[in-house]
């Protein structure tokens, strides 16, 4: 058996029918991480696109864990986290491409910061423009106000891609597309909450770490391409999953006030519907983007009116 003091990292990639992205992600891992010892787990959520066969053929050194059904993000990651041998776990999305030196920078930062549980780098779109890599814990303010506006008006409290950072900064939570997590912190706090299927898992984990006295930090010079990071937000099914996850988070961490928090989310949704109706009227219905957003918001509102089935 490999002991934990022999490996720096355990890299965990959860896959569901993204064979080509997965192979590209693995190629970047093996080409770009040269000066760290690591193992790689691919946890497959019952893919039907030949992902497992392709990984076993092209990367026989990868430990493949096959699930009989789609367990979601948290439960799938936990399968590998329970048997990892590294001092840190690196959670990678299949649509992530690591750049040279990025993971080493994250590792070195974590090595020099013993009370940091989580570290993340700067996520990039395919054209090199920045994605938001940092998340704030849900609060009354973030649930009601526009997050982009908050990042503009209060950049210190709400750091974002809009600012340049010359050095690492403390943050509340990290986006989970590329996330380094200390094994010691996992042992103390526990693994990902498997009640989440998709969305909010890393925020929930970071909040649990925060309550236990651990920290999360953003390392801006660790660059990772996140090729499909903006796609899920335009899909109504994904947005419903996101709302479900947020309500679950609020019930868990704010058992007394979560109805108020949830009401704010519904009020904000109503405001978005009204604003887009006004926009549609002003543009005489000619703006395709407004029509699309209004249709999305109306479907989400209808889902709420049906009792969030």
KETORVEX-591131 format. One line per 2 residues: number of its first residue (from 0); their letters; for each residue x, y, z of N, C-alpha, C. Coordinates in steps of 0.001 Angstrom, whole numbers, always signed. Layout:
residues N
NUM) A) X,Y,Z,X,Y,Z,X,Y,Z ~ ... $
//
This chain:
residues 309
0) XX) +849,-1203,+0,+0,+0,+0,+885,+1253,+0 ~ +446,+2278,-753,+1159,+3549,-769,+749,+4342,+463 $
2) XX) +1704,+4850,+1214,+1389,+5631,+2406,+1315,+7099,+2069 ~ +597,+7850,+2902,+312,+9247,+2591,+1545,+10108,+2522 $
4) XX) +2641,+9749,+3259,+3804,+10613,+3246,+4623,+10461,+1964 ~ +4215,+9556,+1092,+4939,+9359,-162,+4329,+10144,-1312 $
6) XX) +3123,+10669,-1164,+2461,+11373,-2252,+2096,+12794,-1832 ~ +2294,+13717,-2759,+1884,+15093,-2513,+388,+15267,-2746 $
8) XX) -93,+14733,-3859,-1463,+14998,-4284,-2204,+13724,-4652 ~ -3498,+13740,-4388,-4429,+12769,-4953,-5407,+13555,-5822 $
10) XX) -5339,+13351,-7114,-6164,+14106,-8066,-7434,+13319,-8339 ~ -8582,+13960,-8131,-9879,+13293,-8262,-10686,+14002,-9344 $
12) XX) -11094,+13240,-10347,-11875,+13781,-11468,-13165,+12980,-11578 ~ -14286,+13643,-11433,-15587,+12986,-11573,-16077,+13182,-13006 $
14) XX) -16519,+12095,-13619,-16914,+12142,-15022,-18322,+11594,-15220 ~ -19042,+12260,-16125,-20332,+11742,-16571,-20510,+12105,-18048 $
16) XX) -20203,+11147,-18921,-20406,+11307,-20364,-19669,+12499,-20963 ~ -18442,+12724,-20529,-17624,+13792,-21117,-16256,+13219,-21509 $
18) XX) -16267,+12159,-22307,-15051,+11420,-22626,-13948,+12306,-23192 ~ -14257,+13102,-24196,-13211,+13899,-24843,-12638,+14942,-23887 $
20) XX) -13510,+15598,-23124,-13024,+16564,-22131,-12165,+15871,-21089 ~ -12591,+14698,-20654,-11856,+13948,-19644,-10451,+13598,-20131 $
22) XX) -10346,+13128,-21363,-9034,+12766,-21901,-8134,+13988,-22029 ~ -8707,+15128,-22420,-7912,+16359,-22500,-7457,+16800,-21108 $
24) XX) -8342,+16663,-20140,-7992,+17022,-18762,-6846,+16147,-18262 ~ -6938,+14855,-18487,-5886,+13943,-18054,-4565,+14242,-18761 $
26) XX) -4644,+14581,-20040,-3425,+14921,-20775,-2740,+16132,-20144 ~ -3528,+17125,-19754,-2932,+18317,-19136,-2322,+17975,-17783 $
28) XX) -2943,+17081,-17036,-2407,+16679,-15735,-1034,+16029,-15910 ~ -934,+15067,-16814,+314,+14325,-16966,+1394,+15123,-17694 $
30) XX) +993,+16129,-18481,+1987,+16947,-19179,+2467,+18127,-18341 ~ +1610,+18634,-17472,+1914,+19894,-16801,+2331,+19744,-15334 $
32) XX) +2049,+18623,-14701,+2440,+18441,-13302,+3667,+17535,-13280 ~ +4829,+18144,-13152,+6077,+17389,-13311,+6866,+17225,-12017 $
34) XX) +6706,+18133,-11074,+7586,+18139,-9908,+6878,+17773,-8611 ~ +5720,+17130,-8722,+4989,+16667,-7552,+4677,+15188,-7730 $
36) XX) +4643,+14470,-6630,+4202,+13075,-6689,+2683,+13041,-6548 ~ +2031,+12245,-7397,+567,+12254,-7353,+2,+10941,-7879 $
38) XX) -1247,+10719,-7513,-2052,+9636,-8066,-3306,+10269,-8655 ~ -3935,+9566,-9574,-5135,+10099,-10227,-6273,+9094,-10096 $
40) XX) -7421,+9592,-9632,-8658,+8814,-9599,-9635,+9411,-10612 ~ -10235,+8588,-11414,-11383,+8994,-12224,-12591,+8241,-11673 $
42) XX) -13570,+8985,-11196,-14793,+8387,-10669,-15873,+8599,-11721 ~ -16317,+7517,-12326,-17272,+7614,-13435,-18685,+7352,-12951 $
44) XX) -19573,+8299,-13248,-20964,+8218,-12812,-21848,+7538,-13860 ~ -21500,+6269,-14171,-22317,+5451,-15089,-22426,+6071,-16475 $
46) XX) -21283,+6477,-17027,-21275,+7044,-18382,-21615,+5974,-19418 ~ -22156,+6425,-20536,-22498,+5513,-21633,-21760,+5872,-22919 $
48) XX) -20717,+6726,-22803,-20015,+7211,-23996,-18627,+6592,-24176 ~ -18348,+5517,-23470,-17055,+4870,-23611,-15939,+5522,-22817 $
50) XX) -16270,+6363,-21861,-15249,+7078,-21079,-14317,+6113,-20354 ~ -14875,+5125,-19687,-14066,+4214,-18875,-13106,+3417,-19749 $
52) XX) -13597,+2910,-20854,-12744,+2140,-21763,-11605,+3009,-22277 ~ -11918,+4260,-22639,-10898,+5161,-23182,-9828,+5477,-22138 $
54) XX) -10229,+5722,-20906,-9256,+6040,-19857,-8368,+4836,-19575 ~ -8966,+3672,-19479,-8171,+2472,-19193,-7210,+2145,-20337 $
56) XX) -7597,+2476,-21549,-6725,+2220,-22696,-5564,+3216,-22745 ~ -5862,+4515,-22546,-4845,+5549,-22737,-4088,+5896,-21462 $
58) XX) -4696,+5658,-20297,-4044,+5992,-19021,-4224,+4837,-18044 ~ -3537,+3727,-18289,-3726,+2550,-17413,-3301,+2790,-15973 $
60) XX) -2503,+3840,-15732,-2068,+4129,-14366,-3155,+4798,-13533 ~ -4206,+5270,-14162,-5299,+5941,-13450,-6149,+4903,-12710 $
62) XX) -6510,+5222,-11477,-7438,+4376,-10721,-8865,+4763,-11117 ~ -9577,+3860,-11750,-10941,+4125,-12209,-11933,+3503,-11230 $
64) XX) -12859,+4320,-10782,-13945,+3855,-9917,-15237,+3982,-10715 ~ -15889,+2869,-10979,-17118,+2869,-11776,-18339,+2809,-10870 $
66) XX) -19208,+3781,-11007,-20479,+3763,-10286,-21568,+3176,-11175 ~ -22486,+2462,-10584,-23561,+1848,-11352,-24638,+2846,-11745 $
68) XX) -24650,+3986,-11091,-25591,+5056,-11440,-24921,+6397,-11156 ~ -25554,+7453,-11611,-25011,+8792,-11403,-25252,+9210,-9953 $
70) XX) -24179,+9239,-9178,-24291,+9571,-7755,-24209,+11064,-7484 ~ -23920,+11863,-8523,-23711,+13281,-8299,-22270,+13579,-7950 $
72) XX) -21986,+14861,-7733,-20613,+15326,-7545,-20043,+14942,-6185 ~ -20784,+15198,-5132,-20252,+14990,-3786,-19981,+13523,-3503 $
74) XX) -20976,+12674,-3707,-20817,+11257,-3394,-19736,+10615,-4251 ~ -19628,+11034,-5510,-18603,+10466,-6384,-17210,+10872,-5921 $
76) XX) -17000,+12123,-5608,-15705,+12558,-5094,-15338,+11822,-3815 ~ -16307,+11652,-2949,-16030,+11014,-1655,-15520,+9591,-1808 $
78) XX) -15950,+8900,-2862,-15461,+7539,-3064,-13941,+7516,-3196 ~ -13390,+8502,-3890,-11934,+8570,-4028,-11290,+9171,-2791 $
80) XX) -11926,+10166,-2194,-11339,+10820,-1022,-11173,+9848,+140 ~ -12027,+8836,+224,-11934,+7872,+1317,-10712,+6965,+1183 $
82) XX) -10172,+6831,-17,-9044,+5904,-212,-7801,+6620,-735 ~ -7799,+7935,-726,-6657,+8690,-1251,-5415,+8489,-390 $
84) XX) -4241,+8679,-1018,-2964,+8529,-329,-2188,+9837,-230 ~ -2693,+10905,-807,-1974,+12178,-816,-2222,+13006,+429 $
86) XX) -1318,+13950,+658,-1506,+14893,+1763,-2512,+15978,+1400 ~ -2755,+16127,+100,-3782,+17045,-395,-4585,+16334,-1473 $
88) XX) -5860,+16710,-1581,-6682,+16285,-2711,-6783,+17445,-3688 ~ -6725,+17140,-4974,-6984,+18136,-6014,-8233,+17702,-6748 $
90) XX) -9335,+18425,-6534,-10584,+18137,-7225,-10583,+18892,-8548 ~ -10728,+18145,-9651,-10702,+18742,-10984,-11970,+18386,-11738 $
92) XX) -12574,+19373,-12395,-13648,+19089,-13334,-13072,+18513,-14615 ~ -13868,+17742,-15320,-13380,+17202,-16589,-13136,+18298,-17622 $
94) XX) -13802,+19438,-17483,-13607,+20527,-18450,-12523,+21504,-18010 ~ -11666,+21070,-17096,-10544,+21893,-16640,-9251,+21441,-17320 $
96) XX) -8440,+22413,-17701,-7121,+22166,-18290,-6106,+22930,-17449 ~ -5210,+22226,-16786,-4233,+22905,-15935,-3078,+23410,-16790 $
98) XX) -2560,+24566,-16438,-1414,+25118,-17147,-134,+24782,-16395 ~ +976,+24961,-17061,+2260,+24587,-16475,+2538,+25400,-15205 $
100) XX) +2859,+24709,-14148,+3207,+25354,-12884,+2038,+25720,-12000 ~ +802,+25643,-12527,-356,+26097,-11749,-551,+25266,-10483 $
102) XX) -490,+23953,-10611,-750,+23091,-9462,+417,+23157,-8479 ~ +1623,+23316,-8990,+2784,+23480,-8098,+2649,+24744,-7272 $
104) XX) +2166,+25823,-7882,+1977,+27075,-7130,+944,+26892,-6028 ~ -151,+26221,-6348,-1167,+25961,-5331,-601,+25095,-4214 $
106) XX) +133,+24056,-4590,+723,+23151,-3603,+1696,+23897,-2696 ~ +2579,+24698,-3282,+3565,+25427,-2486,+2894,+26427,-1552 $
108) XX) +1818,+27066,-2025,+1101,+27985,-1142,+505,+27232,+39 ~ -116,+26089,-217,-719,+25310,+858,+348,+24831,+1838 $
110) XX) +1506,+24443,+1351,+2588,+23981,+2210,+3044,+25077,+3169 ~ +2989,+26315,+2710,+3429,+27426,+3555,+2331,+28056,+4384 $
112) XX) +1114,+27501,+4315,-35,+28090,+5019,-789,+26989,+5760 ~ -293,+26572,+6907,-810,+25364,+7571,-2266,+25430,+8017 $
114) XX) -2857,+26609,+8163,-4264,+26680,+8579,-5212,+26927,+7399 ~ -4685,+26821,+6182,-5528,+26937,+4995,-5995,+25550,+4594 $
116) XX) -7302,+25383,+4531,-7875,+24080,+4159,-8063,+23959,+2663 ~ -8396,+25079,+1999,-8735,+25045,+578,-7984,+26137,-166 $
118) XX) -7531,+25792,-1362,-6881,+26771,-2223,-7370,+26622,-3652 ~ -7508,+27748,-4340,-7938,+27712,-5739,-7151,+28733,-6538 $
120) XX) -7102,+28523,-7838,-6420,+29450,-8726,-7398,+30233,-9570 ~ -6844,+30937,-10577,-7668,+31748,-11468,-8187,+30902,-12616 $
122) XX) -9497,+30789,-12724,-10124,+30072,-13829,-10215,+30981,-15050 ~ -9966,+30391,-16221,-9961,+31147,-17469,-10916,+30523,-18474 $
124) XX) -11536,+31378,-19299,-12262,+30886,-20458,-11268,+30437,-21522 ~ -11773,+29780,-22551,-10890,+29267,-23599,-10097,+30375,-24279 $
126) XX) -10643,+31593,-24328,-9934,+32705,-24967,-8996,+33442,-24025 ~ -8850,+32934,-22813,-7933,+33539,-21852,-8543,+34592,-20956 $
128) XX) -9796,+34961,-21187,-10457,+35912,-20293,-10793,+35224,-18975 ~ -10925,+36022,-17933,-11081,+35462,-16588,-12528,+35086,-16281 $
130) XX) -12663,+33990,-15565,-13941,+33616,-14961,-13885,+33946,-13466 ~ -15050,+34079,-12863,-15075,+34186,-11408,-14589,+32863,-10811 $
132) XX) -13623,+32944,-9932,-13037,+31763,-9307,-13349,+31708,-7822 ~ -14013,+32736,-7315,-14239,+32933,-5882,-15744,+32995,-5626 $
134) XX) -16173,+32428,-4523,-17582,+32500,-4132,-17694,+33020,-2703 ~ -18764,+33741,-2454,-19071,+34167,-1089,-20133,+33257,-497 $
136) XX) -20127,+33157,+821,-21167,+32384,+1482,-22523,+33071,+1285 ~ -23575,+32323,+1012,-24902,+32936,+899,-25275,+33677,+2176 $
138) XX) -25846,+34860,+2002,-26298,+35690,+3122,-27535,+36448,+2667 ~ -28159,+37160,+3594,-29326,+37963,+3217,-28975,+38942,+2104 $
140) XX) -27764,+39514,+2175,-27348,+40493,+1174,-27128,+39839,-183 ~ -26393,+38729,-217,-26087,+38107,-1505,-27314,+37469,-2141 $
142) XX) -28261,+37001,-1325,-29446,+36363,-1871,-30388,+37366,-2511 ~ -30376,+38595,-2022,-31315,+39583,-2549,-30678,+40499,-3583 $
144) XX) -29456,+40931,-3345,-28822,+41905,-4221,-28149,+41219,-5410 ~ -27907,+41995,-6443,-27185,+41516,-7608,-25707,+41338,-7256 $
146) XX) -25181,+40128,-7474,-23820,+39838,-7043,-22793,+40635,-7830 ~ -23056,+40878,-9099,-22135,+41705,-9890,-22048,+43106,-9308 $
148) XX) -23193,+43651,-8913,-23208,+44984,-8309,-22459,+44983,-6983 ~ -22618,+43938,-6197,-21910,+43849,-4922,-20399,+43816,-5137 $
150) XX) -19965,+43110,-6167,-18535,+43034,-6451,-17969,+44384,-6887 ~ -18807,+45193,-7528,-18366,+46523,-7943,-18350,+47487,-6760 $
152) XX) -19408,+47455,-5937,-19546,+48422,-4848,-18698,+48077,-3630 ~ -18501,+46760,-3377,-17749,+46326,-2195,-16689,+45300,-2591 $
154) XX) -15684,+45736,-3345,-14718,+44771,-3889,-13883,+44056,-2832 ~ -13679,+44663,-1666,-12893,+43978,-641,-13669,+42819,-23 $
156) XX) -14954,+43027,+198,-15775,+41964,+768,-16166,+40931,-278 ~ -16293,+41394,-1529,-16717,+40505,-2609,-15680,+40516,-3726 $
158) XX) -14534,+39872,-3505,-13489,+39849,-4541,-13968,+39105,-5779 ~ -13439,+39481,-6940,-13916,+38883,-8177,-12879,+39054,-9280 $
160) XX) -13254,+38604,-10469,-12379,+38717,-11635,-12206,+40163,-12097 ~ -12965,+41075,-11563,-12885,+42466,-11985,-11637,+43170,-11474 $
162) XX) -10981,+42574,-10490,-9774,+43184,-9938,-8559,+42321,-10237 ~ -7405,+42981,-10289,-6141,+42258,-10433,-5533,+42062,-9045 $
164) XX) -5073,+40859,-8775,-4478,+40548,-7486,-3034,+40125,-7691 ~ -2142,+40836,-7032,-716,+40568,-7190,-246,+39447,-6277 $
166) XX) -1040,+39105,-5295,-647,+38088,-4315,-1896,+37338,-3864 ~ -1738,+36166,-3251,-2893,+35419,-2755,-3701,+36228,-1746 $
168) XX) -5010,+35979,-1727,-5901,+36672,-799,-6821,+35659,-115 ~ -7233,+35950,+1122,-8230,+35079,+1770,-9602,+35299,+1160 $
170) XX) -10367,+34235,+1020,-11714,+34302,+454,-12637,+33443,+1317 ~ -13931,+33586,+1094,-14873,+32760,+1844,-14946,+31348,+1270 $
172) XX) -15000,+31251,-47,-15116,+29950,-690,-14525,+30022,-2090 ~ -14264,+28865,-2661,-13672,+28766,-3989,-14627,+28025,-4931 $
174) XX) -14548,+28358,-6215,-15262,+27575,-7215,-14562,+26220,-7342 ~ -15342,+25149,-7424,-14784,+23812,-7299,-14226,+23192,-8554 $
176) XX) -14080,+23942,-9652,-13562,+23352,-10888,-12124,+22882,-10738 ~ -11361,+23549,-9897,-9987,+23147,-9579,-9730,+23582,-8146 $
178) XX) -9744,+22632,-7240,-9738,+22949,-5814,-8782,+22022,-5072 ~ -7812,+22602,-4386,-6889,+21833,-3556,-7409,+21847,-2119 $
180) XX) -7482,+20666,-1501,-8024,+20544,-150,-7053,+19742,+708 ~ -6778,+20253,+1895,-5838,+19607,+2809,-6480,+18374,+3455 $
182) XX) -5751,+17259,+3420,-6264,+16018,+4011,-6507,+16172,+5513 ~ -5640,+16889,+6206,-5802,+17101,+7645,-7121,+17778,+7957 $
184) XX) -7502,+18759,+7125,-8773,+19446,+7334,-9949,+18517,+7065 ~ -9842,+17692,+6028,-10893,+16705,+5750,-11084,+15754,+6921 $
186) XX) -9963,+15305,+7491,-10043,+14374,+8609,-10745,+15002,+9807 ~ -10586,+16308,+9971,-11211,+16987,+11101,-12680,+17297,+10847 $
188) XX) -12982,+17809,+9649,-14324,+18330,+9366,-15232,+17281,+8731 ~ -14648,+16375,+7968,-15446,+15401,+7237,-15404,+15662,+5743 $
190) XX) -16000,+14756,+4984,-15980,+14855,+3527,-17162,+15691,+3027 ~ -17322,+15720,+1726,-18423,+16464,+1119,-19768,+15904,+1571 $
192) XX) -20731,+16786,+1761,-22072,+16388,+2174,-22785,+15765,+975 ~ -23064,+14478,+1051,-23626,+13756,-83,-25105,+14027,-310 $
194) XX) -25705,+14834,+526,-27092,+15236,+260,-27185,+16204,-899 ~ -26074,+16836,-1238,-26032,+17682,-2436,-25737,+16796,-3640 $
196) XX) -26511,+16966,-4695,-26256,+16194,-5914,-25334,+16951,-6855 ~ -25603,+18220,-7037,-24790,+19064,-7912,-25059,+20520,-7525 $
198) XX) -24006,+21322,-7434,-24026,+22720,-6988,-23962,+22818,-5456 ~ -23246,+23809,-4994,-23135,+24229,-3598,-22305,+23301,-2721 $
200) XX) -21809,+22181,-3260,-21062,+21248,-2411,-19812,+21890,-1833 ~ -19044,+22571,-2685,-17790,+23151,-2204,-18042,+24343,-1288 $
202) XX) -19130,+25087,-1520,-19469,+26187,-623,-19850,+25659,+748 ~ -20650,+24609,+758,-21028,+23959,+2011,-19785,+23453,+2746 $
204) XX) -18880,+22836,+2019,-17646,+22305,+2600,-16790,+23424,+3170 ~ -16664,+24509,+2398,-15865,+25648,+2859,-16467,+26271,+4118 $
206) XX) -17797,+26311,+4190,-18442,+26888,+5369,-18209,+26008,+6591 ~ -18263,+24686,+6384,-17963,+23762,+7483,-16518,+23927,+7936 $
208) XX) -15598,+24088,+6976,-14185,+24313,+7310,-14027,+25633,+8066 ~ -14718,+26652,+7591,-14650,+27981,+8219,-15108,+27916,+9674 $
210) XX) -16199,+27213,+9921,-16714,+27089,+11295,-15746,+26331,+12206 ~ -14931,+25485,+11592,-13942,+24734,+12370,-12612,+25475,+12499 $
212) XX) -12545,+26711,+11967,-11336,+27522,+12108,-10361,+27442,+10956 ~ -10733,+26754,+9880,-9880,+26662,+8709,-10170,+27815,+7753 $
214) XX) -9259,+28047,+6785,-9377,+29167,+5860,-9381,+28674,+4415 ~ -9884,+29534,+3529,-9799,+29319,+2081,-9065,+30506,+1462 $
216) XX) -8203,+30229,+488,-7422,+31292,-151,-7453,+31133,-1665 ~ -7310,+32273,-2324,-7250,+32363,-3787,-5824,+32704,-4191 $
218) XX) -5252,+31913,-5119,-3872,+32100,-5587,-3937,+32551,-7044 ~ -3798,+33840,-7322,-4121,+34371,-8650,-3194,+33950,-9776 $
220) XX) -1950,+33569,-9453,-1038,+33209,-10540,-1060,+31718,-10870 ~ -1976,+30976,-10286,-2211,+29585,-10669,-3361,+29582,-11677 $
222) XX) -3050,+29382,-12949,-4019,+29557,-14028,-4550,+28208,-14515 ~ -5873,+28117,-14616,-6534,+26887,-15043,-7624,+27256,-16045 $
224) XX) -7583,+26654,-17217,-8669,+26851,-18177,-9884,+26020,-17752 ~ -11035,+26658,-17796,-12295,+25999,-17442,-13222,+26167,-18639 $
226) XX) -13245,+25156,-19509,-13743,+25346,-20862,-15245,+25501,-20964 ~ -15989,+24920,-20049,-17446,+25023,-20130,-18036,+25638,-18871 $
228) XX) -17286,+26474,-18230,-17691,+26971,-16928,-18919,+27843,-16925 ~ -19321,+28332,-18110,-20470,+29233,-18130,-21692,+28605,-18774 $
230) XX) -21627,+27324,-19106,-22715,+26719,-19875,-23933,+26375,-19039 ~ -23729,+25925,-17792,-24848,+25404,-17005,-25884,+26461,-16677 $
232) XX) -25471,+27719,-16581,-26380,+28757,-16134,-27518,+29060,-17076 ~ -27452,+28594,-18333,-28494,+28906,-19300,-29497,+27771,-19447 $
234) XX) -29365,+26717,-18645,-30214,+25551,-18742,-31182,+25555,-17577 ~ -32494,+25480,-17868,-33474,+25608,-16794,-33363,+24445,-15807 $
236) XX) -33062,+23250,-16299,-32918,+22114,-15395,-31762,+22343,-14430 ~ -30653,+22867,-14946,-29506,+23146,-14084,-29835,+24236,-13079 $
238) XX) -30585,+25250,-13511,-30939,+26340,-12594,-31863,+25842,-11487 ~ -32770,+24918,-11808,-33622,+24331,-10775,-32777,+23553,-9776 $
240) XX) -31790,+22808,-10274,-30890,+22084,-9379,-30135,+23056,-8472 ~ -29771,+24205,-9034,-29053,+25209,-8244,-29938,+25762,-7139 $
242) XX) -31200,+26059,-7463,-32127,+26548,-6439,-32330,+25491,-5354 ~ -32490,+24223,-5757,-32654,+23159,-4772,-31468,+23108,-3820 $
244) XX) -30258,+23214,-4399,-29048,+23145,-3586,-28973,+24324,-2626 ~ -29341,+25507,-3103,-29308,+26675,-2209,-30295,+26524,-1062 $
246) XX) -31500,+26018,-1336,-32472,+25826,-263,-31973,+24784,+741 ~ -31317,+23761,+237,-30761,+22748,+1124,-29682,+23350,+2020 $
248) XX) -28823,+24169,+1434,-27771,+24848,+2195,-28372,+25728,+3282 ~ -29393,+26489,+2939,-30013,+27403,+3900,-30685,+26644,+5037 $
250) XX) -31366,+25540,+4711,-32000,+24739,+5773,-30957,+24145,+6711 ~ -29821,+23763,+6146,-28788,+23130,+6953,-28113,+24117,+7899 $
252) XX) -27702,+25276,+7397,-26872,+26193,+8176,-27667,+27293,+8876 ~ -28898,+27547,+8410,-29722,+28595,+9020,-31113,+28028,+9327 $
254) XX) -31190,+27058,+10234,-32466,+26366,+10457,-33594,+27273,+10943 ~ -33256,+28349,+11630,-34296,+29243,+12141,-34717,+30301,+11124 $
256) XX) -33761,+30794,+10344,-34071,+31920,+9445,-34141,+31526,+7978 ~ -34016,+30222,+7669,-33979,+29873,+6256,-35251,+30230,+5494 $
258) XX) -36452,+30228,+6101,-37615,+30677,+5326,-37476,+32119,+4834 ~ -36881,+32991,+5671,-36667,+34373,+5243,-35664,+34427,+4100 $
260) XX) -34571,+33695,+4234,-33583,+33637,+3159,-34231,+33148,+1862 ~ -35051,+32110,+1969,-35686,+31546,+775,-36679,+32524,+165 $
262) XX) -37402,+33255,+1019,-38339,+34259,+519,-37611,+35325,-297 ~ -36420,+35702,+155,-35642,+36693,-588,-35284,+36186,-1984 $
264) XX) -34989,+34893,-2085,-34682,+34333,-3405,-35892,+34433,-4330 ~ -37085,+34170,-3797,-38298,+34248,-4615,-38580,+35696,-4996 $
266) XX) -38397,+36619,-4049,-38605,+38051,-4351,-37641,+38494,-5441 ~ -36390,+38062,-5328,-35404,+38429,-6350,-35798,+37865,-7716 $
268) XX) -36336,+36657,-7733,-36788,+36062,-8990,-37936,+36872,-9587 ~ -38873,+37305,-8740,-39978,+38143,-9218,-39466,+39465,-9787 $
270) XX) -38501,+40065,-9112,-37912,+41314,-9608,-37278,+41094,-10978 ~ -36576,+39979,-11138,-35954,+39681,-12433,-37006,+39509,-13529 $
272) XX) -38124,+38871,-13183,-39205,+38727,-14159,-39729,+40096,-14578 ~ -39994,+40959,-13597,-40541,+42291,-13902,-39563,+43130,-14714 $
274) XX) -38291,+43094,-14361,-37287,+43869,-15098,-37190,+43408,-16547 ~ -37260,+42114,-16759,-37156,+41610,-18125,-38429,+41843,-18921 $
276) XX) -39580,+41848,-18245,-40817,+42233,-18929,-40710,+43677,-19410 ~ -40224,+44554,-18538,-40031,+45963,-18928,-39048,+46075,-20089 $
278) XX) -37969,+45317,-20015,-36988,+45342,-21095,-37568,+44866,-22407 ~ -38407,+43848,-22334,-39033,+43317,-23547,-39974,+44349,-24164 $
280) XX) -40708,+45060,-23294,-41613,+46099,-23788,-40821,+47225,-24448 ~ -39750,+47654,-23803,-38950,+48765,-24335,-38274,+48416,-25658 $
282) XX) -37954,+47159,-25853,-37298,+46748,-27106,-38299,+46166,-28103 ~ -39577,+46288,-27797,-40652,+45792,-28656,-40456,+44297,-28958 $
284) XX) -39941,+43609,-27989,-39781,+42171,-28131,-38698,+41728,-29086 ~ -37820,+42642,-29496,-36825,+42309,-30520,-35504,+41817,-29954 $
286) XX) -35304,+41961,-28648,-34018,+41569,-28046,-34063,+40102,-27633 ~ -33337,+39265,-28383,-33378,+37834,-28133,-32874,+37449,-26761 $
288) XX) -31854,+38157,-26273,-31312,+37848,-24955,-32326,+38078,-23854 ~ -33076,+39161,-23941,-34104,+39445,-22937,-35211,+38406,-23008 $
290) XX) -35600,+38023,-24207,-36642,+36988,-24348,-36193,+35687,-23695 ~ -34937,+35317,-23929,-34425,+34075,-23357,-34384,+34115,-21844 $
292) XX) -33918,+35240,-21287,-33861,+35360,-19822,-35252,+35344,-19219 ~ -36191,+36042,-19863,-37556,+36076,-19340,-38165,+34673,-19339 $
294) XX) -37947,+33922,-20413,-38470,+32556,-20472,-37882,+31704,-19349 ~ -36578,+31868,-19093,-35932,+31115,-18015,-36524,+31490,-16660 $
296) XX) -36646,+32788,-16393,-37175,+33234,-15106,-38622,+32795,-14910 ~ -39415,+32811,-15969,-40811,+32387,-15855,-40906,+30891,-15540 $
298) XX) -40047,+30096,-16149,-40040,+28663,-15846,-39623,+28415,-14394 ~ -38644,+29176,-13915,-38224,+29030,-12525,-39330,+29476,-11573 $
300) XX) -40035,+30552,-11929,-41137,+31021,-11087,-42261,+29989,-11069 ~ -42562,+29406,-12226,-43597,+28376,-12267,-43219,+27177,-11422 $
302) XX) -41954,+26825,-11426,-41479,+25715,-10595,-41688,+26019,-9117 ~ -41424,+27270,-8702,-41669,+27652,-7324,-43151,+27614,-6982 $
304) XX) -43989,+28071,-7901,-45423,+28093,-7648,-45987,+26674,-7535 ~ -45311,+25699,-8143,-45735,+24307,-8019,-45205,+23656,-6748 $
306) XX) -44524,+24442,-5922,-44012,+23907,-4664,-42631,+23324,-4752 ~ -41878,+23718,-5777,-40481,+23244,-5943,-40402,+21717,-5994 $
308) X) -41129,+21084,-6938,-41123,+19613,-6998,-39761,+19076,-7413 $
//
